[in-house]
Amino acid sequence: MSYREKNRAAWNRLADGGSRFARAATDQECANPLGTLDSRGWLPDSVRGLNVLCLASGGGWQSILYASAGANVTVVDLSPSMLRLDEREASRRRLTVRLVETSMDDLSAVESASQDIVHQPVSTCYVPDLAAVYREVARVLRPGGLYISQHKTPTSLQITRRTRDNHYVVGVEYYHQGPLPAVDDTSYREDNATEHLHRWEQLVGGLCQTGFVIEDLVEPSRADRTAPVGDFRHRGRFVAPYVRIKARRQGDQPKQRQSIWTPD
Ligand SMILES: C[S@@+](CC[C@H](N)C(=O)[O-])C[C@H]1O[C@@H](n2cnc3c(N)ncnc32)[C@H](O)[C@@H]1O
């Protein structure tokens, strides 16, 4: 089975089983959609009338919040079960969202330079080639468009288990190629999904190489000193699980400035 087939099946099962990542936006969240989506103030004051691509974000959270804020929303996801949740929520709230079932590394269904914002929750770990995703995002964003993405950190994906004295073991090599092995500590892994480690030079350098400028970068914390051993928030005290990046698509390269100095 290819990574797409495996991950489609895994996420269909997670969606149908009520995963915490398949939770639709609540009425309270929809009352302040931009505040809910964007605690850091990365979004413009209004997204009304903007084209927003919610990339690999089925489940009815991001799409419903952007649509509640007046954006023209397209949701891309590989899992029909996740997309059904967007469809169900949109129809319940009388909102319109366009659903596209495809893989994030093939956005041929989305027109070039058509999007003002691409918002991608944690999901690039499900594809082997991150550069292909960045190329597609750069293509569909208009120059000056915003790309907000969240990723699993490489170190978090290297953790394989917890020792008896509660140390977390970095058991996968940093330069590991191909699908990650199954691990004992699954706090930040999804059942039956095929995941890939992307290195920092690919996560951050890759954006710069694809024509983005990075405007901000944060590490959303999951650390909780009161969390019991074995809980994902206990592990979050030792290893940052996620990185969130704000990047902006650059326009055409500025023309070389002409010198006004002449030799004679
Ligand atoms: C962690 S969930 C994110 C969605 C969720 N709404 C949230 O609140 O974070 C990851 C999503 O990526 C999707 N996915 C996995 N592989 C994909 C691929 N190759 N292309 C597009 N979507 C993919 C899954 O179906 C799932 O909906």
The ligand as an ORCA input file, in Angstrom:
! r2SCAN-3c Opt
* xyz 0 1
  C      -3.912     16.243     12.580
  S      -5.178     16.149     11.354
  C      -5.506     17.847     11.105
  C      -6.946     18.223     11.034
  C      -7.651     18.841     12.124
  N      -8.816     19.577     11.623
  C      -6.976     19.686     13.196
  O      -7.721     20.314     13.915
  O      -5.775     19.759     13.386
  C      -4.251     15.717      9.912
  C      -5.076     15.656      8.653
  O      -4.205     15.396      7.552
  C      -4.900     14.586      6.629
  N      -3.935     13.961      5.721
  C      -3.086     12.931      5.941
  N      -2.330     12.698      4.869
  C      -2.705     13.600      3.923
  C      -2.280     13.878      2.592
  N      -1.304     13.179      1.999
  N      -2.875     14.888      1.927
  C      -3.884     15.598      2.503
  N      -4.326     15.375      3.755
  C      -3.733     14.405      4.474
  C      -5.690     13.640      7.488
  O      -6.740     13.027      6.791
  C      -6.135     14.585      8.613
  O      -7.378     15.140      8.323
*
